[in-house]
Amino acid sequence: MPDGHVTCRRHCWECRRRCVVCDFAEPACKRCSRAGIACPGYGERKPLRYRWLTPGIVTSRGQKANKGILQTNVDDKQPFSDARSSSKFHGAMMFPRYQLTTDLCALGDAVKYFNSCIYHELLPLHELGPNPFVYPIVPSHLQRAATLPNHLRFSLVCTALSHRINRTRHDPHHRHLLQTFYEYRGIVIRSLRDDARLKQSHMSDWFIAGVVSLLLIDLQHGVSTVWQSHIRAVQALITLRGGIEPLARSGKLDSLLLCFIGISVLGNTTCPASDIVLTDQHRKELEFMVDKFGSTTFAFQMCPASLFAEITRINSLRMRARKSHNPSTLQQDMVFEAHSILRRIGDFSPSEWVKSKPSGTSPWQTLGFICKSATALYCILSLQSALLLPCTQHLARLLDEHAQALYALLQEAISVSSIKRLVLWPLIVLGVEAAERDGWHMQIFVRRQLVEMSSYLGSHAPLAAKALLEKFWTSGETKWDLCFDRAYAFAAQFAVDISRISVM
């Protein structure tokens, strides 16, 4: 009899114990295999290692006080709109239990924390227009979670734990949360490893989603410095699936692909030119994604598509200049291209861009001007470092104009709830520019905002950026490439929408 052939409709004993739907496969349940559990089978007799209590019998009772590893002081029955404005919501959160009794309990706690904390902080994004990627987790999502592999089911637990850890760095229970975080991160990694060994499993949408989720977990928590390994893994998986175009046309992986593109492009800005990862195929795929999603409201980290495209061209130019050792016609072509990019950035009109947006022109216009000045600063600073733009008085004045404009715009943006979580990269760009001249006031501003943003986002990334910039400011260096001793990725996003991926 072939493996995996369904012959009966009896749930295996392990699925019955976990109260999940078995797949009824013979000789062993595939759900148990994916979970790394030896399936006990479908026999008439209950295996000796399993012992259920008679229904209605309770052997012990916990305290009636608040339970859960991730819990707020907000009343569970309090409406979301009230909780968002309540001072309780911003107060201390309690973690009375540090050892999780079951994985199901941990997932339930993570969902409760996500809905009461993370989701509420994402709600202001709807002020920019209806955002399909921002929604609460409802019971139907939990029912669907039973069909998910562990690397997706427990990614949410890791995200919630890391968010809370980054909110409570001085909390006495911080160490207990860290321990739990690493336990569940280990489960995610083992689940991915097990799926990678199964034929065809590593080609599935779920596996790609799992790798992207692990990338976001590591960036959020500051766990791994080799984020480019995750990027290369996702790129390899996309290639095995026939490239990014068929995946994008399916419409099921939009959130994953946009997240992957955003991290890879912006990650290539905050690294030395020698560490830029950008193949010809990847460059073509980036161009396709910009064309396909250019009119989408919430693509590319909310950066205007035309400016995002210029950032990818700057990255490519930096990489090619680093590899070029012959100042010939090729070098002259690259110098011409550098000036062309800078001119197109200058021609970008935020006022025209906001006309395509669904609502609230003021926040969109502020964001458009922020992205324009940040992109212009990145263009000049990085391409001067690559010797493709000269250090002239004209460019010095242009740098100063954009730096002062960006400084003023960021001071405005941090008080606007709908866009303040979107300005991490522009803040880092301003931090690099602050080393160019007597920019101590900008340095103070950037340092303070990165600390506050770490707590607000529930992410370690802003603190990692702060440490990097402080080291750069004290070094006396000013060149863009010398700010980054290796490749860094500073992502504000820490979750992706998998609701459109079909059940396995």
TILUM-714378 format. One record per residue (C-alpha): residue number from 1; x, y, z. Coordinates in Angstrom, 1 decimal. Layout:
- NUM; X; Y; Z
...
//
This chain:
- 1; 0.0; 0.0; 0.0
- 2; 1.5; 3.4; -0.9
- 3; 2.5; 5.7; 1.8
- 4; 0.0; 8.4; 2.6
- 5; -3.0; 6.4; 1.3
- 6; -6.2; 7.2; 3.2
- 7; -7.9; 4.0; 4.3
- 8; -10.0; 5.0; 7.3
- 9; -11.7; 7.9; 9.0
- 10; -10.6; 7.3; 12.5
- 11; -8.5; 10.1; 14.1
- 12; -5.1; 9.0; 15.3
- 13; -4.6; 9.0; 19.0
- 14; -2.2; 12.0; 19.0
- 15; -4.7; 14.2; 17.0
- 16; -7.5; 13.2; 19.3
- 17; -5.3; 14.2; 22.3
- 18; -4.5; 17.6; 20.7
- 19; -8.2; 18.1; 19.6
- 20; -7.1; 18.7; 16.0
- 21; -8.4; 17.3; 12.7
- 22; -6.4; 14.3; 11.6
- 23; -5.5; 13.7; 7.9
- 24; -6.3; 10.0; 8.3
- 25; -3.2; 8.9; 6.3
- 26; -1.7; 5.4; 6.6
- 27; 0.6; 4.1; 8.0
- 28; 1.1; 7.3; 10.0
- 29; -0.7; 10.7; 10.2
- 30; 1.2; 13.4; 8.2
- 31; 0.1; 16.0; 10.7
- 32; 2.1; 14.2; 13.4
- 33; 5.1; 13.9; 11.1
- 34; 5.1; 17.6; 10.3
- 35; 4.9; 18.4; 14.1
- 36; 7.9; 16.1; 14.7
- 37; 5.8; 13.5; 16.6
- 38; 5.8; 9.8; 16.2
- 39; 2.2; 9.0; 15.2
- 40; 0.7; 6.5; 17.7
- 41; -1.6; 5.1; 15.1
- 42; -5.3; 4.4; 14.9
- 43; -5.6; 1.2; 17.0
- 44; -8.6; 0.3; 19.1
- 45; -6.6; 0.4; 22.3
- 46; -5.3; 3.7; 23.6
- 47; -1.5; 3.9; 23.9
- 48; -0.2; 3.6; 27.4
- 49; 1.6; 6.9; 27.3
- 50; -1.7; 8.7; 26.8
- 51; -3.9; 9.3; 29.8
- 52; -7.1; 11.4; 29.5
- 53; -9.1; 12.6; 32.4
- 54; -12.8; 11.7; 32.5
- 55; -14.8; 14.6; 31.2
- 56; -15.8; 17.0; 33.9
- 57; -13.0; 15.8; 36.3
- 58; -10.5; 18.5; 37.4
- 59; -7.2; 17.6; 39.1
- 60; -6.0; 21.1; 39.9
- 61; -7.1; 24.6; 39.6
- 62; -5.0; 27.7; 38.9
- 63; -5.4; 31.1; 40.4
- 64; -8.4; 33.0; 39.3
- 65; -6.3; 36.1; 38.8
- 66; -5.1; 37.1; 35.3
- 67; -3.4; 34.4; 33.4
- 68; -1.3; 34.3; 30.3
- 69; 2.2; 35.0; 29.3
- 70; 1.0; 38.0; 27.3
- 71; -1.8; 40.0; 28.9
- 72; -2.7; 43.6; 29.3
- 73; -4.5; 45.5; 32.0
- 74; -7.3; 46.2; 29.4
- 75; -10.6; 44.6; 30.3
- 76; -11.3; 41.8; 27.8
- 77; -14.8; 43.1; 27.2
- 78; -13.6; 46.7; 26.6
- 79; -14.3; 47.8; 23.0
- 80; -11.3; 48.2; 20.8
- 81; -12.0; 51.8; 20.2
- 82; -12.1; 52.5; 23.9
- 83; -9.0; 50.4; 24.6
- 84; -7.0; 52.3; 22.1
- 85; -7.6; 55.6; 23.9
- 86; -7.5; 54.2; 27.4
- 87; -4.6; 55.1; 29.6
- 88; -4.7; 51.5; 30.8
- 89; -3.7; 50.3; 27.3
- 90; -0.4; 52.2; 27.6
- 91; 0.3; 51.0; 31.1
- 92; 2.2; 48.1; 32.5
- 93; 1.3; 44.6; 31.3
- 94; 1.4; 41.6; 33.6
- 95; 3.0; 38.2; 33.0
- 96; 2.1; 36.0; 36.0
- 97; 2.8; 32.7; 34.2
- 98; 6.2; 32.0; 32.8
- 99; 5.9; 28.3; 32.0
- 100; 3.4; 27.6; 29.3
- 101; 1.1; 24.7; 30.1
- 102; 0.3; 23.9; 26.4
- 103; 1.3; 25.2; 23.0
- 104; -2.4; 26.0; 22.4
- 105; -2.4; 28.1; 25.5
- 106; 0.6; 30.0; 24.2
- 107; -1.1; 30.6; 20.9
- 108; -4.2; 31.9; 22.6
- 109; -2.1; 34.3; 24.7
- 110; -0.3; 35.5; 21.6
- 111; -3.6; 36.2; 19.8
- 112; -5.0; 38.1; 22.8
- 113; -1.8; 40.2; 23.0
- 114; -1.8; 40.8; 19.3
- 115; -5.4; 42.0; 19.3
- 116; -5.1; 44.2; 22.4
- 117; -1.7; 45.7; 21.6
- 118; -0.2; 45.3; 18.2
- 119; -3.4; 45.5; 16.2
- 120; -4.5; 48.7; 18.0
- 121; -1.2; 50.4; 17.2
- 122; -1.6; 49.4; 13.5
- 123; -5.2; 50.8; 13.3
- 124; -4.1; 54.4; 12.5
- 125; -2.8; 53.1; 9.2
- 126; -6.4; 52.9; 8.1
- 127; -6.5; 56.7; 8.3
- 128; -4.4; 56.6; 5.1
- 129; -7.0; 54.4; 3.5
- 130; -8.4; 50.9; 3.8
- 131; -5.5; 48.6; 4.4
- 132; -6.1; 44.9; 3.6
- 133; -3.1; 43.8; 5.6
- 134; -4.3; 45.2; 8.9
- 135; -7.0; 43.2; 10.7
- 136; -7.6; 41.5; 14.1
- 137; -7.2; 37.8; 14.6
- 138; -10.7; 36.3; 14.9
- 139; -11.9; 32.8; 15.8
- 140; -11.9; 31.6; 12.2
- 141; -8.2; 32.4; 12.0
- 142; -7.6; 30.3; 15.1
- 143; -9.6; 27.4; 13.6
- 144; -7.5; 27.7; 10.4
- 145; -4.3; 27.8; 12.5
- 146; -4.9; 24.1; 13.4
- 147; -4.0; 23.3; 9.8
- 148; -0.8; 25.3; 9.7
- 149; 2.7; 23.9; 10.2
- 150; 4.5; 24.9; 13.4
- 151; 6.8; 27.4; 11.7
- 152; 3.7; 29.5; 11.0
- 153; 1.6; 28.7; 14.0
- 154; 4.2; 29.7; 16.5
- 155; 5.7; 32.6; 14.5
- 156; 2.9; 34.7; 16.1
- 157; 4.0; 33.6; 19.5
- 158; 7.6; 34.7; 18.8
- 159; 6.3; 38.0; 17.4
- 160; 4.2; 38.8; 20.4
- 161; 6.9; 37.8; 22.9
- 162; 9.5; 39.9; 21.1
- 163; 7.2; 42.8; 20.9
- 164; 6.6; 42.6; 24.7
- 165; 10.3; 42.1; 25.5
- 166; 11.2; 45.2; 23.5
- 167; 8.6; 47.1; 25.5
- 168; 9.7; 46.0; 28.9
- 169; 13.5; 45.9; 28.8
- 170; 13.8; 46.9; 32.5
- 171; 11.0; 44.6; 33.7
- 172; 12.2; 42.0; 36.3
- 173; 10.5; 39.3; 34.3
- 174; 12.3; 40.1; 31.1
- 175; 14.6; 37.0; 31.4
- 176; 11.7; 34.7; 31.6
- 177; 10.1; 36.1; 28.5
- 178; 13.5; 35.8; 26.7
- 179; 13.7; 32.1; 27.6
- 180; 10.2; 31.5; 26.3
- 181; 10.9; 33.4; 23.1
- 182; 14.0; 31.3; 22.3
- 183; 12.0; 28.1; 23.0
- 184; 9.4; 29.0; 20.5
- 185; 11.9; 30.3; 18.0
- 186; 13.6; 26.9; 18.2
- 187; 10.3; 25.2; 17.4
- 188; 9.9; 27.4; 14.4
- 189; 13.4; 26.6; 13.1
- 190; 13.0; 22.8; 13.7
- 191; 9.7; 22.9; 11.9
- 192; 11.3; 24.6; 8.9
- 193; 14.2; 22.2; 9.0
- 194; 11.8; 19.2; 9.0
- 195; 9.7; 20.6; 6.1
- 196; 12.9; 21.2; 4.1
- 197; 13.6; 17.5; 4.3
- 198; 10.2; 16.5; 3.0
- 199; 9.8; 16.1; -0.7
- 200; 7.9; 19.1; -2.2
- 201; 7.2; 20.7; 1.2
- 202; 10.0; 23.2; 0.8
- 203; 8.4; 24.2; -2.5
- 204; 5.1; 25.2; -0.9
- 205; 3.7; 28.6; -0.2
- 206; 3.7; 27.8; 3.4
- 207; 7.4; 27.1; 3.4
- 208; 8.2; 30.5; 1.8
- 209; 5.9; 32.1; 4.3
- 210; 7.8; 30.4; 7.1
- 211; 11.2; 31.6; 5.9
- 212; 10.0; 35.2; 5.6
- 213; 8.3; 35.0; 9.0
- 214; 11.6; 33.7; 10.6
- 215; 13.4; 36.6; 8.8
- 216; 11.0; 39.1; 10.4
- 217; 11.3; 37.5; 13.8
- 218; 15.1; 37.7; 13.7
- 219; 15.1; 41.3; 12.5
- 220; 12.5; 42.3; 15.1
- 221; 14.4; 40.7; 18.0
- 222; 18.0; 41.4; 16.7
- 223; 18.8; 37.7; 16.9
- 224; 20.7; 37.1; 13.7
- 225; 23.3; 39.2; 11.9
- 226; 23.1; 37.0; 8.8
- 227; 19.7; 38.2; 7.5
- 228; 21.1; 38.0; 4.0
- 229; 21.1; 34.2; 4.3
- 230; 17.3; 34.4; 4.7
- 231; 17.0; 36.7; 1.7
- 232; 19.1; 34.3; -0.4
- 233; 17.0; 31.4; 0.8
- 234; 13.7; 33.1; -0.2
- 235; 15.3; 34.1; -3.6
- 236; 16.3; 30.5; -4.2
- 237; 12.8; 29.3; -3.3
- 238; 11.2; 31.9; -5.7
- 239; 13.6; 30.7; -8.5
- 240; 12.6; 27.1; -7.9
- 241; 8.9; 28.1; -8.3
- 242; 9.6; 29.7; -11.7
- 243; 10.5; 33.2; -10.6
- 244; 8.6; 36.0; -8.9
- 245; 6.3; 36.8; -11.8
- 246; 4.0; 33.7; -11.6
- 247; 4.0; 34.0; -7.8
- 248; 2.9; 37.6; -8.0
- 249; 0.3; 37.0; -10.6
- 250; -1.3; 34.3; -8.3
- 251; -2.3; 37.1; -5.9
- 252; -1.9; 34.8; -2.8
- 253; 1.6; 35.9; -1.8
- 254; 1.4; 39.7; -2.3
- 255; 2.2; 40.5; 1.3
- 256; 5.1; 38.1; 1.5
- 257; 6.6; 39.2; -1.8
- 258; 6.3; 42.9; -1.0
- 259; 7.9; 42.3; 2.4
- 260; 10.7; 40.4; 0.8
- 261; 11.3; 43.1; -1.8
- 262; 11.1; 45.9; 0.8
- 263; 13.7; 44.3; 3.2
- 264; 16.1; 43.3; 0.4
- 265; 16.1; 46.7; -1.3
- 266; 16.3; 48.9; 1.9
- 267; 18.7; 46.3; 3.4
- 268; 21.0; 46.9; 0.5
- 269; 21.1; 50.6; 1.3
- 270; 22.5; 50.1; 4.9
- 271; 25.5; 48.1; 4.0
- 272; 28.9; 48.6; 2.3
- 273; 28.8; 48.4; -1.5
- 274; 30.8; 45.2; -1.3
- 275; 28.0; 43.5; 0.6
- 276; 25.1; 44.4; -1.7
- 277; 23.2; 41.3; -2.9
- 278; 21.7; 42.0; -6.3
- 279; 21.9; 39.7; -9.3
- 280; 20.7; 40.6; -12.8
- 281; 17.7; 38.3; -12.3
- 282; 16.9; 39.9; -9.0
- 283; 17.1; 43.4; -10.6
- 284; 14.6; 42.4; -13.3
- 285; 12.3; 41.0; -10.7
- 286; 12.4; 44.3; -8.8
- 287; 11.5; 46.2; -11.9
- 288; 8.6; 43.8; -12.5
- 289; 7.3; 44.3; -8.9
- 290; 7.5; 48.0; -9.1
- 291; 5.5; 48.0; -12.3
- 292; 2.9; 45.6; -11.0
- 293; 2.4; 47.2; -7.5
- 294; 3.3; 50.7; -8.4
- 295; -0.3; 51.9; -8.1
- 296; -0.9; 49.9; -4.9
- 297; -1.6; 52.1; -1.9
- 298; 0.4; 50.2; 0.7
- 299; 3.3; 48.7; -1.2
- 300; 7.1; 49.3; -0.8
- 301; 7.0; 50.4; 2.9
- 302; 4.7; 53.3; 1.8
- 303; 7.5; 54.8; -0.3
- 304; 6.4; 56.2; -3.7
- 305; 7.0; 53.6; -6.3
- 306; 9.1; 55.9; -8.5
- 307; 11.4; 56.7; -5.6
- 308; 11.6; 53.1; -4.6
- 309; 12.7; 52.3; -8.1
- 310; 15.5; 54.9; -7.9
- 311; 16.7; 53.4; -4.6
- 312; 17.1; 50.0; -6.4
- 313; 19.0; 51.7; -9.2
- 314; 21.3; 53.4; -6.7
- 315; 22.0; 50.0; -5.0
- 316; 22.8; 48.5; -8.4
- 317; 25.1; 51.4; -9.3
- 318; 27.0; 51.2; -6.0
- 319; 27.5; 47.5; -6.6
- 320; 28.7; 47.9; -10.1
- 321; 31.0; 50.8; -9.2
- 322; 32.6; 48.6; -6.5
- 323; 33.3; 45.9; -9.0
- 324; 34.6; 48.2; -11.6
- 325; 38.4; 48.7; -11.6
- 326; 38.7; 50.4; -14.9
- 327; 37.9; 54.1; -15.1
- 328; 36.9; 53.8; -18.7
- 329; 33.7; 54.5; -20.7
- 330; 31.9; 52.2; -18.3
- 331; 32.8; 54.4; -15.4
- 332; 31.7; 57.5; -17.4
- 333; 28.4; 55.8; -18.1
- 334; 27.9; 55.2; -14.4
- 335; 28.7; 58.8; -13.6
- 336; 26.1; 59.9; -16.1
- 337; 23.6; 57.4; -14.6
- 338; 24.3; 58.8; -11.1
- 339; 23.5; 62.4; -12.2
- 340; 20.3; 61.1; -14.1
- 341; 19.1; 59.4; -10.9
- 342; 19.6; 62.5; -8.8
- 343; 17.8; 64.6; -11.4
- 344; 14.8; 62.3; -11.5
- 345; 14.6; 62.3; -7.7
- 346; 14.5; 66.1; -7.8
- 347; 11.7; 66.0; -10.4
- 348; 9.5; 63.9; -8.2
- 349; 6.4; 65.8; -7.0
- 350; 4.8; 64.7; -3.7
- 351; 1.9; 67.0; -4.5
- 352; 1.1; 65.1; -7.7
- 353; 1.7; 61.7; -6.0
- 354; -0.9; 62.3; -3.2
- 355; -3.6; 62.8; -5.9
- 356; -3.6; 59.0; -6.4
- 357; -4.1; 58.3; -2.7
- 358; -7.5; 57.4; -1.2
- 359; -7.8; 59.8; 1.7
- 360; -6.1; 62.4; 3.9
- 361; -3.7; 64.3; 1.6
- 362; -1.8; 65.9; 4.5
- 363; -0.2; 62.8; 6.0
- 364; 0.4; 61.4; 2.5
- 365; 2.1; 64.6; 1.4
- 366; 4.3; 64.7; 4.5
- 367; 5.3; 61.1; 3.8
- 368; 6.0; 61.9; 0.2
- 369; 8.3; 64.8; 1.0
- 370; 10.1; 62.7; 3.7
- 371; 10.7; 59.9; 1.2
- 372; 11.9; 62.4; -1.5
- 373; 14.5; 64.1; 0.9
- 374; 15.6; 60.8; 2.3
- 375; 16.1; 59.3; -1.1
- 376; 18.0; 62.4; -2.3
- 377; 20.3; 62.2; 0.7
- 378; 20.9; 58.5; 0.2
- 379; 21.7; 59.1; -3.5
- 380; 24.2; 61.9; -2.9
- 381; 25.9; 60.4; 0.1
- 382; 26.2; 56.9; -1.1
- 383; 27.2; 57.8; -4.7
- 384; 29.8; 60.3; -3.4
- 385; 31.2; 57.5; -1.3
- 386; 31.3; 55.4; -4.5
- 387; 33.1; 58.3; -6.3
- 388; 30.3; 58.6; -8.9
- 389; 29.1; 62.1; -7.7
- 390; 31.6; 64.9; -7.0
- 391; 31.9; 66.9; -3.8
- 392; 30.9; 70.2; -5.2
- 393; 29.4; 73.3; -3.5
- 394; 26.2; 72.7; -5.5
- 395; 25.8; 69.2; -4.0
- 396; 26.8; 70.5; -0.6
- 397; 24.0; 73.0; -0.7
- 398; 21.6; 70.4; -2.0
- 399; 22.6; 68.1; 0.9
- 400; 22.0; 70.8; 3.4
- 401; 18.6; 71.7; 1.9
- 402; 17.3; 68.1; 2.0
- 403; 18.8; 67.5; 5.5
- 404; 17.1; 70.5; 7.0
- 405; 13.8; 69.7; 5.2
- 406; 14.0; 66.0; 6.4
- 407; 14.8; 67.1; 9.9
- 408; 11.7; 69.4; 10.0
- 409; 9.4; 66.8; 8.3
- 410; 10.4; 64.1; 10.7
- 411; 9.7; 66.3; 13.7
- 412; 6.2; 66.7; 12.3
- 413; 5.8; 63.1; 11.4
- 414; 6.5; 61.6; 14.8
- 415; 3.3; 63.3; 16.1
- 416; 1.1; 61.9; 13.3
- 417; -0.1; 58.4; 14.4
- 418; -0.8; 57.2; 10.9
- 419; 2.8; 57.7; 9.6
- 420; 5.2; 57.7; 12.6
- 421; 5.9; 54.0; 12.3
- 422; 6.9; 54.4; 8.6
- 423; 9.9; 56.7; 9.1
- 424; 12.6; 54.4; 10.4
- 425; 14.7; 54.3; 7.2
- 426; 14.5; 58.2; 6.7
- 427; 15.5; 58.6; 10.4
- 428; 18.6; 56.4; 9.8
- 429; 19.5; 58.4; 6.6
- 430; 19.3; 61.6; 8.5
- 431; 21.5; 60.1; 11.2
- 432; 24.2; 59.3; 8.6
- 433; 23.9; 62.9; 7.2
- 434; 24.2; 64.3; 10.7
- 435; 27.9; 63.3; 10.7
- 436; 28.7; 65.4; 7.7
- 437; 28.8; 68.7; 9.5
- 438; 28.1; 70.2; 12.9
- 439; 24.9; 68.3; 13.2
- 440; 24.8; 67.6; 16.9
- 441; 21.2; 68.8; 17.2
- 442; 20.2; 66.3; 14.5
- 443; 22.2; 63.6; 16.3
- 444; 20.3; 64.3; 19.6
- 445; 17.0; 64.2; 17.7
- 446; 17.8; 60.9; 15.9
- 447; 19.1; 59.3; 19.0
- 448; 16.0; 60.1; 21.1
- 449; 13.6; 59.1; 18.3
- 450; 15.3; 55.7; 17.7
- 451; 15.0; 54.9; 21.4
- 452; 11.3; 55.9; 21.5
- 453; 10.6; 54.1; 18.2
- 454; 12.1; 50.8; 19.6
- 455; 9.6; 50.9; 22.4
- 456; 6.7; 52.0; 20.1
- 457; 7.4; 49.4; 17.4
- 458; 8.3; 46.7; 19.9
- 459; 11.4; 46.0; 17.9
- 460; 15.2; 45.9; 18.5
- 461; 16.0; 47.3; 15.1
- 462; 15.9; 51.1; 16.0
- 463; 18.3; 50.4; 19.0
- 464; 20.6; 48.5; 16.6
- 465; 20.5; 51.6; 14.3
- 466; 21.2; 53.9; 17.2
- 467; 24.3; 51.9; 18.3
- 468; 25.6; 51.9; 14.8
- 469; 25.1; 55.7; 14.3
- 470; 26.7; 56.6; 17.6
- 471; 29.8; 54.6; 16.7
- 472; 29.8; 56.4; 13.3
- 473; 29.4; 59.8; 14.8
- 474; 32.4; 59.3; 17.2
- 475; 34.6; 57.9; 14.4
- 476; 35.1; 61.2; 12.6
- 477; 34.2; 59.5; 9.3
- 478; 31.5; 60.9; 7.0
- 479; 31.4; 58.6; 4.0
- 480; 28.3; 56.5; 3.6
- 481; 30.0; 53.1; 3.2
- 482; 32.2; 53.7; 6.3
- 483; 29.1; 53.9; 8.5
- 484; 28.3; 50.2; 7.9
- 485; 30.9; 47.6; 8.8
- 486; 28.6; 44.9; 7.5
- 487; 25.1; 44.5; 6.0
- 488; 22.3; 45.7; 8.2
- 489; 18.5; 45.5; 7.8
- 490; 16.3; 47.7; 9.9
- 491; 12.7; 46.6; 9.3
- 492; 9.7; 48.1; 11.0
- 493; 7.4; 45.4; 9.7
- 494; 7.2; 42.2; 11.8
- 495; 4.4; 40.2; 10.3
- 496; 3.0; 39.2; 7.0
- 497; -0.6; 38.4; 5.8
- 498; -1.0; 34.7; 5.0
- 499; -4.8; 34.7; 4.9
- 500; -4.9; 34.2; 1.2
- 501; -2.7; 31.2; 1.1
- 502; -4.8; 28.1; 0.6
- 503; -4.9; 25.4; 3.3
- 504; -2.6; 22.4; 2.7
//
